[in-house]
Amino acid sequence: MTDEIGELLEGFRKAGLFAGVAGHKLETIRAVEKAGLKPDFYMYTVNKVDYLSSNPEEIEAFMAQISQPWIGFKVLGAGRDQPEEGFLHAFKRGADFLAVGMFDWQVRDDTAMVQAMLSKSIDRRRPWDFVSSRI
């Protein structure tokens, strides 16, 4: 599996594009890290429902060790969680950014909610400092 992922990452980079790896299972991210492929970012499922994702504590502990930015997705558990609850959970678990589907009329309120969250201290293992230095 990692050979194919490595070839794809290399192809994207040769084309001058950012190259990331996404998954619903932590084993995928672990395998990519073990292979030393160093994608530009990861996208990984992070929510409170039992949706194909691993144990939340296990995710948090592993993702705290990686240096690439982490974009959390499926953070609302297919609509099972309210935005404030899902966003805060994802940030606490270590997601640096969120990819969230929403209607156009939700963007302003959800953006304001995230800005308010980020203006406060969020207790998390994964540091924020490397993220700002890469943007």
Rosetta constraint file for C-alpha pairs under 8 A:
AtomPair CA 1 CA 5 HARMONIC 6.47 0.50
AtomPair CA 2 CA 6 HARMONIC 5.89 0.50
AtomPair CA 2 CA 31 HARMONIC 6.85 0.50
AtomPair CA 2 CA 32 HARMONIC 6.19 0.50
AtomPair CA 2 CA 35 HARMONIC 6.88 0.50
AtomPair CA 3 CA 7 HARMONIC 6.28 0.50
AtomPair CA 4 CA 8 HARMONIC 6.28 0.50
AtomPair CA 5 CA 9 HARMONIC 6.15 0.50
AtomPair CA 5 CA 32 HARMONIC 7.95 0.50
AtomPair CA 6 CA 10 HARMONIC 6.13 0.50
AtomPair CA 6 CA 37 HARMONIC 6.15 0.50
AtomPair CA 7 CA 11 HARMONIC 6.17 0.50
AtomPair CA 8 CA 12 HARMONIC 6.27 0.50
AtomPair CA 9 CA 13 HARMONIC 6.24 0.50
AtomPair CA 9 CA 19 HARMONIC 5.48 0.50
AtomPair CA 9 CA 20 HARMONIC 7.30 0.50
AtomPair CA 9 CA 39 HARMONIC 6.86 0.50
AtomPair CA 10 CA 14 HARMONIC 6.11 0.50
AtomPair CA 11 CA 15 HARMONIC 6.36 0.50
AtomPair CA 12 CA 16 HARMONIC 6.48 0.50
AtomPair CA 12 CA 17 HARMONIC 5.23 0.50
AtomPair CA 12 CA 18 HARMONIC 6.65 0.50
AtomPair CA 12 CA 19 HARMONIC 5.83 0.50
AtomPair CA 13 CA 17 HARMONIC 5.25 0.50
AtomPair CA 13 CA 18 HARMONIC 6.41 0.50
AtomPair CA 13 CA 19 HARMONIC 6.58 0.50
AtomPair CA 18 CA 40 HARMONIC 6.15 0.50
AtomPair CA 19 CA 39 HARMONIC 5.72 0.50
AtomPair CA 19 CA 40 HARMONIC 5.46 0.50
AtomPair CA 19 CA 41 HARMONIC 7.03 0.50
AtomPair CA 20 CA 39 HARMONIC 5.02 0.50
AtomPair CA 20 CA 40 HARMONIC 5.40 0.50
AtomPair CA 20 CA 41 HARMONIC 4.73 0.50
AtomPair CA 20 CA 42 HARMONIC 5.42 0.50
AtomPair CA 20 CA 43 HARMONIC 7.29 0.50
AtomPair CA 21 CA 29 HARMONIC 7.63 0.50
AtomPair CA 21 CA 39 HARMONIC 6.49 0.50
AtomPair CA 21 CA 41 HARMONIC 6.67 0.50
AtomPair CA 21 CA 42 HARMONIC 4.97 0.50
AtomPair CA 21 CA 43 HARMONIC 6.19 0.50
AtomPair CA 22 CA 29 HARMONIC 7.82 0.50
AtomPair CA 22 CA 42 HARMONIC 5.60 0.50
AtomPair CA 22 CA 43 HARMONIC 4.29 0.50
AtomPair CA 22 CA 44 HARMONIC 5.55 0.50
AtomPair CA 23 CA 28 HARMONIC 6.36 0.50
AtomPair CA 23 CA 29 HARMONIC 7.16 0.50
AtomPair CA 23 CA 43 HARMONIC 6.50 0.50
AtomPair CA 23 CA 44 HARMONIC 5.23 0.50
AtomPair CA 23 CA 45 HARMONIC 6.81 0.50
AtomPair CA 24 CA 28 HARMONIC 7.98 0.50
AtomPair CA 24 CA 44 HARMONIC 6.00 0.50
AtomPair CA 24 CA 45 HARMONIC 5.30 0.50
AtomPair CA 24 CA 52 HARMONIC 6.09 0.50
AtomPair CA 24 CA 53 HARMONIC 5.48 0.50
AtomPair CA 25 CA 29 HARMONIC 7.47 0.50
AtomPair CA 25 CA 44 HARMONIC 7.89 0.50
AtomPair CA 25 CA 45 HARMONIC 7.85 0.50
AtomPair CA 25 CA 52 HARMONIC 6.68 0.50
AtomPair CA 25 CA 53 HARMONIC 5.47 0.50
AtomPair CA 25 CA 54 HARMONIC 6.38 0.50
AtomPair CA 26 CA 30 HARMONIC 6.15 0.50
AtomPair CA 26 CA 53 HARMONIC 7.18 0.50
AtomPair CA 26 CA 54 HARMONIC 6.33 0.50
AtomPair CA 26 CA 59 HARMONIC 6.98 0.50
AtomPair CA 27 CA 31 HARMONIC 6.01 0.50
AtomPair CA 28 CA 32 HARMONIC 6.32 0.50
AtomPair CA 29 CA 33 HARMONIC 6.18 0.50
AtomPair CA 29 CA 42 HARMONIC 7.81 0.50
AtomPair CA 30 CA 34 HARMONIC 6.02 0.50
AtomPair CA 31 CA 35 HARMONIC 6.10 0.50
AtomPair CA 32 CA 36 HARMONIC 6.37 0.50
AtomPair CA 32 CA 37 HARMONIC 5.79 0.50
AtomPair CA 32 CA 38 HARMONIC 7.47 0.50
AtomPair CA 33 CA 37 HARMONIC 6.35 0.50
AtomPair CA 33 CA 38 HARMONIC 6.79 0.50
AtomPair CA 38 CA 68 HARMONIC 7.60 0.50
AtomPair CA 39 CA 68 HARMONIC 7.30 0.50
AtomPair CA 40 CA 68 HARMONIC 6.16 0.50
AtomPair CA 40 CA 69 HARMONIC 7.34 0.50
AtomPair CA 41 CA 68 HARMONIC 5.13 0.50
AtomPair CA 41 CA 69 HARMONIC 4.90 0.50
AtomPair CA 41 CA 70 HARMONIC 5.87 0.50
AtomPair CA 41 CA 71 HARMONIC 7.41 0.50
AtomPair CA 42 CA 68 HARMONIC 6.85 0.50
AtomPair CA 42 CA 69 HARMONIC 6.34 0.50
AtomPair CA 42 CA 70 HARMONIC 4.84 0.50
AtomPair CA 42 CA 71 HARMONIC 6.08 0.50
AtomPair CA 43 CA 70 HARMONIC 5.73 0.50
AtomPair CA 43 CA 71 HARMONIC 4.59 0.50
AtomPair CA 43 CA 72 HARMONIC 5.67 0.50
AtomPair CA 43 CA 73 HARMONIC 6.68 0.50
AtomPair CA 44 CA 70 HARMONIC 7.17 0.50
AtomPair CA 44 CA 71 HARMONIC 6.46 0.50
AtomPair CA 44 CA 72 HARMONIC 5.20 0.50
AtomPair CA 44 CA 73 HARMONIC 5.98 0.50
AtomPair CA 45 CA 53 HARMONIC 6.23 0.50
AtomPair CA 45 CA 72 HARMONIC 5.74 0.50
AtomPair CA 45 CA 73 HARMONIC 4.96 0.50
AtomPair CA 45 CA 74 HARMONIC 5.48 0.50
AtomPair CA 45 CA 75 HARMONIC 6.82 0.50
AtomPair CA 46 CA 53 HARMONIC 7.03 0.50
AtomPair CA 46 CA 56 HARMONIC 7.51 0.50
AtomPair CA 46 CA 72 HARMONIC 5.78 0.50
AtomPair CA 46 CA 73 HARMONIC 6.24 0.50
AtomPair CA 46 CA 74 HARMONIC 6.33 0.50
AtomPair CA 46 CA 75 HARMONIC 5.36 0.50
AtomPair CA 46 CA 90 HARMONIC 5.81 0.50
AtomPair CA 46 CA 93 HARMONIC 7.73 0.50
AtomPair CA 46 CA 95 HARMONIC 7.92 0.50
AtomPair CA 47 CA 51 HARMONIC 7.76 0.50
AtomPair CA 47 CA 56 HARMONIC 7.89 0.50
AtomPair CA 47 CA 74 HARMONIC 6.55 0.50
AtomPair CA 47 CA 75 HARMONIC 4.72 0.50
AtomPair CA 47 CA 76 HARMONIC 6.28 0.50
AtomPair CA 47 CA 77 HARMONIC 5.71 0.50
AtomPair CA 47 CA 86 HARMONIC 6.48 0.50
AtomPair CA 47 CA 89 HARMONIC 6.93 0.50
AtomPair CA 47 CA 90 HARMONIC 6.48 0.50
AtomPair CA 48 CA 56 HARMONIC 7.58 0.50
AtomPair CA 48 CA 75 HARMONIC 7.98 0.50
AtomPair CA 48 CA 77 HARMONIC 7.02 0.50
AtomPair CA 48 CA 81 HARMONIC 7.96 0.50
AtomPair CA 48 CA 86 HARMONIC 7.54 0.50
AtomPair CA 48 CA 89 HARMONIC 7.49 0.50
AtomPair CA 49 CA 77 HARMONIC 5.96 0.50
AtomPair CA 49 CA 80 HARMONIC 7.71 0.50
AtomPair CA 51 CA 77 HARMONIC 7.18 0.50
AtomPair CA 54 CA 58 HARMONIC 6.87 0.50
AtomPair CA 54 CA 59 HARMONIC 6.51 0.50
AtomPair CA 55 CA 59 HARMONIC 6.27 0.50
AtomPair CA 56 CA 60 HARMONIC 6.15 0.50
AtomPair CA 56 CA 93 HARMONIC 7.15 0.50
AtomPair CA 57 CA 61 HARMONIC 6.13 0.50
AtomPair CA 57 CA 93 HARMONIC 7.64 0.50
AtomPair CA 58 CA 62 HARMONIC 6.15 0.50
AtomPair CA 59 CA 63 HARMONIC 5.90 0.50
AtomPair CA 59 CA 93 HARMONIC 7.34 0.50
AtomPair CA 60 CA 64 HARMONIC 6.02 0.50
AtomPair CA 60 CA 93 HARMONIC 4.89 0.50
AtomPair CA 60 CA 94 HARMONIC 6.01 0.50
AtomPair CA 60 CA 125 HARMONIC 7.38 0.50
AtomPair CA 60 CA 126 HARMONIC 7.80 0.50
AtomPair CA 61 CA 65 HARMONIC 7.10 0.50
AtomPair CA 61 CA 125 HARMONIC 7.58 0.50
AtomPair CA 62 CA 66 HARMONIC 7.32 0.50
AtomPair CA 63 CA 70 HARMONIC 7.95 0.50
AtomPair CA 63 CA 94 HARMONIC 6.87 0.50
AtomPair CA 63 CA 126 HARMONIC 7.34 0.50
AtomPair CA 64 CA 94 HARMONIC 6.66 0.50
AtomPair CA 64 CA 125 HARMONIC 6.06 0.50
AtomPair CA 64 CA 126 HARMONIC 4.40 0.50
AtomPair CA 64 CA 127 HARMONIC 7.63 0.50
AtomPair CA 65 CA 126 HARMONIC 7.54 0.50
AtomPair CA 67 CA 130 HARMONIC 7.60 0.50
AtomPair CA 69 CA 96 HARMONIC 6.24 0.50
AtomPair CA 69 CA 97 HARMONIC 7.83 0.50
AtomPair CA 69 CA 131 HARMONIC 6.41 0.50
AtomPair CA 70 CA 94 HARMONIC 7.77 0.50
AtomPair CA 70 CA 95 HARMONIC 5.34 0.50
AtomPair CA 70 CA 96 HARMONIC 5.33 0.50
AtomPair CA 70 CA 97 HARMONIC 6.45 0.50
AtomPair CA 71 CA 95 HARMONIC 5.77 0.50
AtomPair CA 71 CA 96 HARMONIC 5.93 0.50
AtomPair CA 71 CA 97 HARMONIC 4.59 0.50
AtomPair CA 71 CA 98 HARMONIC 5.26 0.50
AtomPair CA 71 CA 99 HARMONIC 6.54 0.50
AtomPair CA 72 CA 90 HARMONIC 6.61 0.50
AtomPair CA 72 CA 95 HARMONIC 5.25 0.50
AtomPair CA 72 CA 96 HARMONIC 7.36 0.50
AtomPair CA 72 CA 97 HARMONIC 6.15 0.50
AtomPair CA 72 CA 98 HARMONIC 4.80 0.50
AtomPair CA 72 CA 99 HARMONIC 6.17 0.50
AtomPair CA 73 CA 98 HARMONIC 5.99 0.50
AtomPair CA 73 CA 99 HARMONIC 5.07 0.50
AtomPair CA 73 CA 100 HARMONIC 6.38 0.50
AtomPair CA 74 CA 78 HARMONIC 6.50 0.50
AtomPair CA 74 CA 99 HARMONIC 7.67 0.50
AtomPair CA 74 CA 100 HARMONIC 7.02 0.50
AtomPair CA 75 CA 86 HARMONIC 5.39 0.50
AtomPair CA 75 CA 87 HARMONIC 6.48 0.50
AtomPair CA 75 CA 89 HARMONIC 7.99 0.50
AtomPair CA 75 CA 90 HARMONIC 6.32 0.50
AtomPair CA 75 CA 98 HARMONIC 7.56 0.50
AtomPair CA 75 CA 99 HARMONIC 7.96 0.50
AtomPair CA 75 CA 100 HARMONIC 7.05 0.50
AtomPair CA 76 CA 80 HARMONIC 6.09 0.50
AtomPair CA 76 CA 81 HARMONIC 4.86 0.50
AtomPair CA 76 CA 82 HARMONIC 6.60 0.50
AtomPair CA 76 CA 83 HARMONIC 6.45 0.50
AtomPair CA 76 CA 86 HARMONIC 5.05 0.50
AtomPair CA 76 CA 87 HARMONIC 7.52 0.50
AtomPair CA 76 CA 100 HARMONIC 7.86 0.50
AtomPair CA 77 CA 81 HARMONIC 6.14 0.50
AtomPair CA 77 CA 86 HARMONIC 7.86 0.50
AtomPair CA 81 CA 85 HARMONIC 6.33 0.50
AtomPair CA 81 CA 86 HARMONIC 5.66 0.50
AtomPair CA 82 CA 86 HARMONIC 6.06 0.50
AtomPair CA 83 CA 87 HARMONIC 5.74 0.50
AtomPair CA 83 CA 110 HARMONIC 7.23 0.50
AtomPair CA 84 CA 88 HARMONIC 6.06 0.50
AtomPair CA 84 CA 113 HARMONIC 7.08 0.50
AtomPair CA 85 CA 89 HARMONIC 6.12 0.50
AtomPair CA 86 CA 90 HARMONIC 6.20 0.50
AtomPair CA 87 CA 91 HARMONIC 6.27 0.50
AtomPair CA 87 CA 98 HARMONIC 7.62 0.50
AtomPair CA 87 CA 114 HARMONIC 7.44 0.50
AtomPair CA 88 CA 92 HARMONIC 6.04 0.50
AtomPair CA 88 CA 117 HARMONIC 7.41 0.50
AtomPair CA 89 CA 93 HARMONIC 6.17 0.50
AtomPair CA 90 CA 94 HARMONIC 6.42 0.50
AtomPair CA 90 CA 95 HARMONIC 5.51 0.50
AtomPair CA 90 CA 98 HARMONIC 7.85 0.50
AtomPair CA 91 CA 95 HARMONIC 4.90 0.50
AtomPair CA 91 CA 96 HARMONIC 6.58 0.50
AtomPair CA 91 CA 97 HARMONIC 7.89 0.50
AtomPair CA 91 CA 122 HARMONIC 7.41 0.50
AtomPair CA 91 CA 124 HARMONIC 7.45 0.50
AtomPair CA 92 CA 122 HARMONIC 6.35 0.50
AtomPair CA 92 CA 123 HARMONIC 6.04 0.50
AtomPair CA 92 CA 124 HARMONIC 4.87 0.50
AtomPair CA 92 CA 125 HARMONIC 7.90 0.50
AtomPair CA 93 CA 124 HARMONIC 6.36 0.50
AtomPair CA 93 CA 125 HARMONIC 7.65 0.50
AtomPair CA 93 CA 126 HARMONIC 7.90 0.50
AtomPair CA 94 CA 124 HARMONIC 6.19 0.50
AtomPair CA 94 CA 125 HARMONIC 6.81 0.50
AtomPair CA 94 CA 126 HARMONIC 5.27 0.50
AtomPair CA 94 CA 127 HARMONIC 7.99 0.50
AtomPair CA 96 CA 128 HARMONIC 7.22 0.50
AtomPair CA 96 CA 131 HARMONIC 7.16 0.50
AtomPair CA 102 CA 106 HARMONIC 6.16 0.50
AtomPair CA 102 CA 107 HARMONIC 6.88 0.50
AtomPair CA 103 CA 107 HARMONIC 6.93 0.50
AtomPair CA 106 CA 110 HARMONIC 5.97 0.50
AtomPair CA 107 CA 111 HARMONIC 5.87 0.50
AtomPair CA 108 CA 112 HARMONIC 6.20 0.50
AtomPair CA 109 CA 113 HARMONIC 6.11 0.50
AtomPair CA 110 CA 114 HARMONIC 6.25 0.50
AtomPair CA 111 CA 115 HARMONIC 6.17 0.50
AtomPair CA 112 CA 116 HARMONIC 6.16 0.50
AtomPair CA 113 CA 117 HARMONIC 6.25 0.50
AtomPair CA 114 CA 118 HARMONIC 6.08 0.50
AtomPair CA 115 CA 119 HARMONIC 6.14 0.50
AtomPair CA 116 CA 120 HARMONIC 6.85 0.50
AtomPair CA 117 CA 121 HARMONIC 7.81 0.50
AtomPair CA 117 CA 122 HARMONIC 7.54 0.50
AtomPair CA 118 CA 122 HARMONIC 7.23 0.50
AtomPair CA 128 CA 132 HARMONIC 7.05 0.50
AtomPair CA 129 CA 133 HARMONIC 6.73 0.50
AtomPair CA 130 CA 134 HARMONIC 6.52 0.50
AtomPair CA 131 CA 135 HARMONIC 6.63 0.50
